[in-house]
Amino acid sequence: MTKPLRPRTQLVHGGTMRSQFGETSEALFLTSGYVYETMEAAVKRFTNEEPGFIYSRFANPTIRMFEERMALLEGAEDARATATGMAAVTSALLCCLKSGDHVLSSQALFGSCRFVIEELLPRYGITSTLVDGRDLNAWKAAIQPNTKIVFLESPSNPTLEIIDVRAVAEIAHSVGALLMVDNVFATPILQRPLEQGADIVVYSATKHIDGQGRCLGGVILSSKKWIDENLHNFMRQTGPSISPFNAWVMLKSLETLDLRVREHARNAEIVAKFLEGHPKVARVLYPGLKSHPQHELAMSQMAMGGGIVAFEIRGGREETFRFGNALKVIKISNNLGDSKSLITHPATTTHQRLTAEQRATVGIGEGTVRLSVGLEDVQDLIEDLDTALTQA
Ligand SMILES: Cc1ncc(COP(=O)(O)O)c(C=O)c1O
């Protein structure tokens, strides 16, 4: 038997299917359908008597290469790619829930995830409870016999709260619920939730997996059994599938994911340390800093602090907007995980849907900014921040 290849090798070679032309770079099969030799061959394909592709809403060779490479990276039995991260979150939830079920989630979530859990699911008779994810007693108190999915994001968007994945997995499993982790901020390079007890992992591949701000995409990873019994048919029939083109971009991006994510994290740590000492900055939240209230927990489940830094400008919205508008290298954008450094004001963009009170409970104030640290020379980023902070 050949030895299993190490993760960085899998990122370059994993899942590759070569065509008859023996191409070096993975082929882009930009096709919606497939041609059968005969009518009888089509019948056999549809009845599963013969293997092969039927329609790209169901499966496509380029998408399959991306899914297999992701599964190898995550240490999951199988994966499905979706059109966006939100398609991944929504499909993963809807494919296994029904009226009468309950979902338990942390409250510090990306705005759209919070909408799906708090507003969309209850329309279909699926109740939900949101708790302070840092408080294990709150999870224990809110779990119910009909809780089917426990959902969390760690670190959270945008204030980088850390949730104890192992402990929450135990609480979920005590009632037979499955733990679903949105691992976008940590990335598969820095955090491996399946090894920590999670049952399902979801990604917005739009972020670090693409890493260059080009394509939308999502991924759902789990056991083969859960995917076969829940997700497989849901995706075939409802169609949240990714475009083969986007899957190809993501597949090629995976080849450099490890290098990029570690460099993002190295830059982010330097930036966070610089901000921590700045008089115009009231507070810095970065899991890799000792000052982060959950630094030890973060380092027990993440290999590095990640590429995102949240911080608070002294003053309010006016000072914060002045600072943001003065930045030259760092761009204003609500996306993240790009090679370009991007900054956003969550209270007026990604989290504007929440009430001021809800924002306050998850630590988002008028001075809070979220910085996705890119791959530029970190000294240019520090000089840009320093100049803009003097104008705040
Ligand atoms: C934590 C998190 N989950 C999910 C999403 C949704 O991903 P997408 O924009 O690809 O739909 C995002 C970002 O937008 C996010 O930051």
The ligand as an SDF file (V2000), in Angstrom:
LIG
                    3D

 16 16  0  0  0  0  0  0  0  0999 V2000
  -18.2470   33.4530    8.3450 C   0  0  0  0  0  0  0  0  0  0  0  0
  -18.9400   33.5170    7.0100 C   0  0  0  0  0  0  0  0  0  0  0  0
  -19.8060   32.5660    6.6750 N   0  0  0  0  0  0  0  0  0  0  0  0
  -20.4490   32.5880    5.4870 C   0  0  0  0  0  0  0  0  0  0  0  0
  -20.2580   33.6120    4.5880 C   0  0  0  0  0  0  0  0  0  0  0  0
  -21.0420   33.6070    3.3030 C   0  0  0  0  0  0  0  0  0  0  0  0
  -20.2660   33.3400    2.1940 O   0  0  0  0  0  0  0  0  0  0  0  0
  -20.6200   33.8190    0.7100 P   0  0  0  0  0  0  0  0  0  0  0  0
  -20.4780   35.3010    0.6650 O   0  0  0  0  0  0  0  0  0  0  0  0
  -19.6440   33.0880   -0.1560 O   0  0  0  0  0  0  0  0  0  0  0  0
  -22.0340   33.4160    0.4290 O   0  0  0  0  0  0  0  0  0  0  0  0
  -19.3430   34.6230    4.9090 C   0  0  0  0  0  0  0  0  0  0  0  0
  -19.0310   35.7560    4.0370 C   0  0  0  0  0  0  0  0  0  0  0  0
  -19.6570   36.3840    3.3090 O   0  0  0  0  0  0  0  0  0  0  0  0
  -18.6750   34.5870    6.1610 C   0  0  0  0  0  0  0  0  0  0  0  0
  -17.7930   35.5420    6.5150 O   0  0  0  0  0  0  0  0  0  0  0  0
  1  2  1  0
  2  3  1  0
  2 15  2  0
  3  4  2  0
  4  5  1  0
  5  6  1  0
  5 12  2  0
  6  7  1  0
  7  8  1  0
  8  9  2  0
  8 10  1  0
  8 11  1  0
 12 13  1  0
 12 15  1  0
 13 14  2  0
 15 16  1  0
M  END
$$$$
